[in-house]
Amino acid sequence: MDVQNLLSHFTEVPIQKGDFLVREGQVCKHIYFVKKGMVKICSCNEDREFILRFFPEEHFVTALESFNDQTPSHFQIKALEDGIILKLHRDKMEKLCKDHHEIETFFRKWLLQIAAYMVSRLSTILKDDAGTRYKMFLETNADLMQRISLGDLANYLGITQASLSKIRAKK
């Protein structure tokens, strides 16, 4: 089964900038596919936001731990642009995986990609300085630079906007 066939089982939903697909503390019951627009997955505390990742078109996204364990999410998924998402309920995904081995294989491979990305992201946060993280973001996500705010970029890099301005001024 190809991705388009899989997506035929999803429900299309329009989104507007600022909409939440999942809020912190809410149990995530869907896997989403960004058809048009962009979302971010992030976590907030009293005074800071930490952005884990940006998801533009053609990406699947969910609050994985919450979705898998059916526990309250530590993250939120928020629309950065008006757009269209497709969503698949967890129960429907389970049934599809049970009935179609190729769908189960697809989701297993997707989970492995997520795990690999998270290890890479954590490694970068722990070992690289902010300037190196900025340079790596530009190299791998140049197409997103016109679509995200400098505040969101700073939050993704784990620095203040003032620090980001200094890094950008050096380039």
Secondary structure, 3 states (H helix, E strand, C coil): CCHHHHHCCCEEEEECCCCEEECCCCECCEEEEEEECCEEEEEECCCCEEEEEEECCCCEECCHHHHHHCCECCCEEEECCCEEEEEEEHHHHHHHHHHCHHHHHHHHHHHHHHHHHHHHHHHHHHHCCHHHHHHHHHHHHHHHCCCCCHHHHHHHHCCCHHHHHHHHHHC
